[in-house]
């Protein structure tokens, strides 16, 4: 199922005036490194594939709440994730804003939201997106068109990211999290261009780009499972 930016998480409303602070995202990366490597055993493969400079979109599969923090702590560059507004509650609101993350209202279209997300890319930053729009099987089976819009509009390459093992088992100490000190694999794929080279951003062009992207992401996930010896039903 494909949804256009005005109707999906990646193209939803970003409330407030936060556009993503690079220094804040750098702090978030340091926090992510400490927490993710302190609580679990990330095995990171292919991080060298992330371009060292310039705008990049990380397209991450999403099967557990720790997937975003895990990528923040293992990516070689600070990441600004588009995060649903429901996560910005209580003290988490100023915290997430302070580390450069973007609040997204998935139910409402807002041109300012697109401007804010594109602003990260225009400044040469890294934008993180869960292209499935919400936590699920983590298999890239249902993509929203927001990912295609941001990649085509900005010209930034997409780097597929597979997080494997985060939803495989529940921990005994904290049932809602993977077992402490268990292995979580994070596999970065080869960057690719979403557009067809025409520069068109029509609905048909975005649909075609979304189809191309879905094929690339699904292929990367399958390769990542083979590379990490994860079975086909593990995410």
C-alpha distance (Angstrom), angle and dihedral (degrees) to the residues before:
residue distance angle dihedral
X1 . . .
X2 3.79 . .
X3 3.78 124.9 .
X4 3.77 128.2 -173.2
X5 3.81 125.0 -122.5
X6 3.77 93.4 -98.0
X7 3.79 91.5 57.7
X8 3.79 105.2 37.4
X9 3.78 144.3 65.2
X10 3.77 97.2 -102.5
X11 3.79 91.5 51.6
X12 3.77 97.3 32.1
X13 3.75 129.8 116.8
X14 3.79 119.1 -64.9
X15 3.77 105.6 -155.4
X16 3.77 121.2 -145.8
X17 3.79 127.6 15.4
X18 3.78 99.3 -73.5
X19 3.79 111.3 132.6
X20 3.78 99.1 172.4
X21 3.78 123.7 -84.5
X22 3.80 116.0 -129.0
X23 3.84 92.9 -152.9
X24 3.80 88.4 47.1
X25 3.80 92.1 50.8
X26 3.81 89.0 49.7
X27 3.80 89.0 55.1
X28 3.81 88.9 48.0
X29 3.79 90.0 53.4
X30 3.80 91.7 52.9
X31 3.81 90.7 49.1
X32 3.81 89.9 47.7
X33 3.80 91.8 51.2
X34 3.79 91.7 52.2
X35 3.79 96.1 45.8
X36 3.79 100.3 39.7
X37 3.79 95.9 45.1
X38 3.78 91.2 39.7
X39 3.82 96.3 51.9
X40 3.82 102.0 30.7
X41 3.80 141.1 16.4
X42 3.80 107.5 -108.7
X43 3.79 115.6 -164.0
X44 3.79 106.7 -158.7
X45 3.78 120.1 -161.1
X46 3.79 128.0 -177.5
X47 3.81 98.0 6.3
X48 3.81 87.3 142.2
X49 3.81 87.5 69.5
X50 3.81 91.3 71.9
X51 3.82 107.0 95.6
X52 3.80 109.5 -108.6
X53 3.80 92.9 -134.7
X54 3.77 140.3 14.2
X55 3.80 132.2 45.2
X56 3.80 118.1 -35.4
X57 3.79 134.3 173.7
X58 3.81 115.7 -148.2
X59 3.82 111.0 -154.4
X60 3.80 106.3 -158.9
X61 3.80 129.1 -172.3
X62 3.80 112.3 -128.5
X63 3.78 125.5 -146.7
X64 3.83 101.8 133.1
X65 3.80 139.1 31.4
X66 3.80 92.2 -115.0
X67 3.82 93.0 60.6
X68 3.81 93.6 90.1
X69 3.81 96.1 46.0
X70 3.81 89.1 43.9
X71 3.81 91.3 56.7
X72 3.81 91.1 43.7
X73 3.80 88.9 55.0
X74 3.79 97.5 43.8
X75 3.82 104.6 36.0
X76 3.81 114.1 100.8
X77 3.83 91.1 -128.6
X78 3.83 134.7 43.2
X79 3.82 111.9 -87.7
X80 3.81 130.9 -148.1
X81 3.80 108.0 -153.9
X82 3.78 126.3 -160.5
X83 3.81 100.7 -129.0
X84 3.79 127.9 -174.0
X85 3.80 113.5 -103.5
X86 3.82 91.6 -122.5
X87 3.81 88.0 74.4
X88 3.80 91.7 59.1
X89 3.80 97.8 82.7
X90 3.79 130.2 136.4
X91 3.81 114.5 -28.7
X92 3.82 90.7 -8.4
X93 3.82 89.7 72.4
X94 3.83 98.0 66.8
X95 3.80 90.5 34.1
X96 3.80 95.1 55.7
X97 3.78 91.5 43.0
X98 3.79 90.0 49.0
X99 3.80 92.6 55.9
X100 3.80 92.5 52.2
X101 3.80 101.0 -100.3
X102 3.82 123.4 146.6
X103 3.80 124.4 -126.6
X104 3.81 113.1 -137.1
X105 3.78 130.1 -164.1
X106 3.80 101.7 -154.5
X107 3.80 94.2 -164.8
X108 3.82 101.9 57.3
X109 3.78 134.2 56.4
X110 3.80 116.4 -131.8
X111 3.79 125.5 171.7
X112 3.81 89.2 -151.8
X113 3.80 88.6 63.6
X114 3.78 91.6 57.1
X115 3.80 89.8 46.1
X116 3.81 91.5 52.4
X117 3.80 94.4 48.7
X118 3.79 92.2 44.7
X119 3.80 87.7 49.0
X120 3.80 89.7 65.2
X121 3.80 89.6 54.3
X122 3.79 94.2 42.8
X123 3.80 88.5 56.6
X124 3.80 89.0 53.1
X125 3.80 94.8 -105.1
X126 3.80 134.7 140.2
X127 3.80 118.4 -100.3
X128 3.80 117.1 -161.0
X129 3.80 118.8 -153.3
X130 3.78 134.5 179.0
X131 3.82 95.4 -147.7
X132 3.80 92.7 -165.3
X133 3.79 87.0 65.6
X134 3.79 97.0 -134.9
X135 3.78 141.3 29.5
X136 3.80 112.2 -74.3
X137 3.77 139.9 119.3
X138 3.78 91.5 -26.7
X139 3.80 92.3 -134.9
X140 3.83 100.2 119.1
X141 3.83 88.8 -120.0
X142 3.82 94.2 136.5
X143 3.79 118.1 38.8
X144 3.78 129.7 -176.2
X145 3.77 118.4 -141.3
X146 3.81 94.6 -122.8
X147 3.80 91.0 89.6
X148 3.80 91.0 55.1
X149 3.80 91.7 46.7
X150 3.80 94.9 53.2
X151 3.80 93.5 44.1
X152 3.81 95.4 45.9
X153 3.79 95.0 41.3
X154 3.81 94.9 47.9
X155 3.79 98.6 33.4
X156 3.81 88.6 -132.5
X157 3.80 117.0 149.5
X158 3.79 119.2 -114.9
X159 3.80 119.3 -126.8
X160 3.83 112.5 -163.4
X161 3.79 115.0 -139.0
X162 3.80 125.2 -164.9
X163 3.81 118.8 -162.7
X164 3.80 108.7 -165.0
X165 3.79 129.0 -175.7
X166 3.80 99.1 22.9
X167 3.83 92.7 109.0
X168 3.78 98.3 28.8
X169 3.81 97.7 97.9
X170 3.79 138.6 3.7
X171 3.76 120.8 -122.1
X172 3.80 122.8 -119.4
X173 3.79 95.5 -139.0
X174 3.80 94.6 47.2
X175 3.83 110.6 15.5
X176 3.80 93.2 -164.2
X177 3.81 92.6 60.6
X178 3.80 135.0 58.4
X179 3.82 113.5 -92.2
X180 3.78 110.5 -74.8
X181 3.80 113.6 -99.1
X182 3.80 91.3 13.5
X183 3.79 119.5 139.0
X184 3.79 120.2 -97.5
X185 3.79 117.7 -175.1
X186 3.81 120.8 -144.3
X187 3.79 113.0 -171.3
X188 3.81 121.6 -172.8
X189 3.80 117.6 -158.3
X190 3.78 134.9 -153.3
X191 3.82 115.3 -70.7
X192 3.79 116.3 -112.1
X193 3.80 139.4 179.2
X194 3.80 117.3 -108.9
X195 3.80 98.9 -156.8
X196 3.77 130.5 75.7
X197 3.80 93.0 -125.0
X198 3.81 94.6 -100.8
X199 3.80 95.1 99.2
X200 3.82 90.3 -134.8
X201 3.82 117.1 150.5
X202 3.80 99.4 -174.1
X203 3.79 120.8 134.5
X204 3.80 90.0 -103.9
X205 3.81 90.9 50.3
X206 3.81 91.6 49.8
X207 3.80 91.2 47.8
X208 3.80 90.1 51.9
X209 3.80 91.2 46.7
X210 3.81 91.1 49.1
X211 3.80 90.1 52.9
X212 3.81 91.2 50.4
X213 3.79 91.2 46.9
X214 3.80 92.9 49.4
X215 3.78 90.6 53.9
X216 3.80 92.5 50.6
X217 3.81 93.8 46.2
X218 3.80 93.8 47.5
X219 3.81 90.8 48.9
X220 3.80 90.9 49.9
X221 3.81 91.6 50.1
X222 3.80 91.0 51.6
X223 3.81 90.9 48.0
X224 3.81 91.0 47.8
X225 3.80 91.6 53.0
X226 3.79 91.3 50.8
X227 3.79 91.9 45.8
X228 3.81 93.3 50.6
X229 3.82 95.1 38.0
X230 3.78 91.2 -119.8
X231 3.80 114.3 153.1
X232 3.78 119.0 -114.2
X233 3.80 93.1 -103.0
X234 3.79 95.4 49.9
X235 3.80 121.4 95.4
